[in-house]
Amino acid sequence: MNIVRLVGGELAYGEQKLFSDASFVLQAGEKVALIGRNGIGKSTLLKLLQGDIALDDGDLWIQQGLRIAALHQSVPEMPDQTVFDVVKSGILAEYEKASEDEDTDWSVDHKVDRIVDMLGLPAQQLMSECSGGMQRRAMLGQTLVADADLLLLDEPTNHLEIAAIDKLQDLLVSTTTTLVMVSHDRALVDKVASRIVELDRGTLTSFPGNYQAYLQRKQHDLEVEATANRKFDRNLAQEESWIRQGIKARRTRNEGRVRRLQSLRKERAARVSKQGKVQLSVDGGQQSGNIVAKLEDVSFAYPTPDDTAPLISNFSTLISRGDRVGIIGANGCGKSTLIRLILGELQPASGQVTLGTKLHTAYFDQQRTLLDENTTVRENVSPGSDFVEVGGRRKHVVGYLADFLFPSSYMNMPMAKLSGGEKNRLLMAKLLAHPANLLVLDEPTNDLDVETLELFEELLGEFEGTTEHF
């Protein structure tokens, strides 16, 4: 049974056309993974399905009375509530009205407890005291606990540790609720999705099966498209050569051929080319010393009224040039604190941290604090100048940002208008514009599209310096 039907959808933001004659049908019980490049309109499509925005043209039909719960990339401002209360507020109003007796109230609280436990949330902590990542996880809990007919999830695994991702995956596999999700997590998409829908150049294309089946079918479709384009371009080139002969083209009996040429020109001008790939490279600059960082019996605790146990206690390690270090652990266990100790941003309560020599650090933090929301794309990467210097070579900022798939029309766009994945690409561009022999990466893959994620993995594999990531 169809519960959503989109026909001939058209939507543009300024000069950017997100949907062009887009069509999509969703059946009850389906689990659809929506994929596509960053900034192409995936999050916008979820907002469209939820009713937050409207089409410029076309028809969108949603089954009357369909209950929809959505997780978006940003966290809205909310009253100063506990995490438990925020999650519980996701129970739909109709369910709450029917939950007046004590037994049903217990059932609701039990359901909330289960979701809070699965996501590792601090139930009684105030939202205002939580990190941005923890707040977003609370919003995921609020979405999952809702008694909805349709779940819309935008990057649900962001900020989740491995154990929580596994539990979320099991939940999404077992649920009978209809699901549309945007996710860069290829393993999650492969195991959960019953269908892949790709948003590419304004149109929606359906690929039955999981992610691996999509990759095979997509490669075939791209080869067919490339062959057809080459044949079309050869035909156009022949007609352009003929028209340049002049007098024969002006004869009355050839007017039909001239009109066909004009039609071919219009068709070629209307063709939307596939977006290219991000060009990622790191200028390693000067080689660091053999020792990058040495920690000896390091302990650290944030001051608290009840003198809670230290986050880090008597920890020792040695990080050498060329190491690839992965830091894992539950949220709140001290991963970010350890990174700040290694970078020298925090001083240990006891023990010693010794940093190596000739270090040039690029620090990718998950909150993207290096980006200024109040300035433009260009100003974030090259403030006060039209050029950046990469690998000892001077390059115009427009050409440099084109390597990160930002067209010239984006240069003066306010950074705040970018999607989450585009902001991550912009932060990469800002960091990689400077030499670095130490990469420190805090959740760098959040919101990245799959193609950019794969290229980023290749970059890290080829990087000759030292990397720490978590």
Sequence and secondary structure as in RCSB ss.txt:
>XXXX:A:sequence
MNIVRLVGGELAYGEQKLFSDASFVLQAGEKVALIGRNGIGKSTLLKLLQGDIALDDGDLWIQQGLRIAALHQSV
PEMPDQTVFDVVKSGILAEYEKASEDEDTDWSVDHKVDRIVDMLGLPAQQLMSECSGGMQRRAMLGQTLVADADL
LLLDEPTNHLEIAAIDKLQDLLVSTTTTLVMVSHDRALVDKVASRIVELDRGTLTSFPGNYQAYLQRKQHDLEVE
ATANRKFDRNLAQEESWIRQGIKARRTRNEGRVRRLQSLRKERAARVSKQGKVQLSVDGGQQSGNIVAKLEDVSF
AYPTPDDTAPLISNFSTLISRGDRVGIIGANGCGKSTLIRLILGELQPASGQVTLGTKLHTAYFDQQRTLLDENT
TVRENVSPGSDFVEVGGRRKHVVGYLADFLFPSSYMNMPMAKLSGGEKNRLLMAKLLAHPANLLVLDEPTNDLDV
ETLELFEELLGEFEGTTEHF
>XXXX:A:secstr
 EEEEEEEEEEEETTEEEEEEEEEEEETT EEEEE  TTSSHHHHHHHHHTSS  SEEEEEE TT  EEEE SS 
    S BHHHHHHTTS HHHHHT  SHHHHHHHHHHHHHHHHHHT  TTSBGGGS HHHHHHHHHHHHHHS  SE
EEEESTTTT  HHHHHHHHHHHHH  SEEEEE   HHHHHHH SEEEEEETTEEEEEES HHHHHHHHHHHHHHH
HHHHHHHHHHHHHHHHHHTT HHHHSGGGHHHHHHHHHHHHHHHH               S   SEEEEEEEEEE
    TT    SEEEEEEEEETT EEE    TTSSHHHHHHHHHTSS  SEEEEEE SS  EEEE TT TTS TTS
BHHHHHSTT SEEEETTEEEEHHHHHHTTT  GGGTTSBGGGS HHHHHHHHHHHHHTS  SEEEESSTTTT  H
HHHHHHHHHHHH  SEEEE 
